[in-house]
Structure formats: structure tokens, C-alpha cells
Amino acid sequence: MQVSSDMWQVRADATELEFAIINIAVNARDAMPQGGWFDSLSERSRDGRQRLARR
């Protein structure tokens, strides 16, 4: 997991966040029965669509 060094702080339940990340990883694994890579990147963005458009 890659996390930008200048991330905004948020208040979240650590257990709920952990389960959400695990759920995303399990879904990614199940979507790639032949194998593959799951990469997680976190960065600051007020509009996530900007990042998606660059990929």
C-alpha cells in the first residue's frame, strides 16, 4: 500500500477501515482468477475523478 506523505488526517474506526481494505483486496483477488497485481495508492484530491482520468 502506498500512502502519500502529505495525506489529510481523518477520523475513522480502525477496525472498520481495516475490514474495508481487506474486502477490497479480496474482491480484487476474486476478480483475477488467473493471478495479477493489486496495488493501492492513496493521495490527496478534492476531486477523485481527476486522478482516474489520468490513469
Summary of the structure (lengths in Angstrom):
residues: 55
radius of gyration: 13.4
end to end distance: 17.4
largest distance: 37.0
contacts: 79
relative contact order: 0.21
helix: 45%
strand: 7%
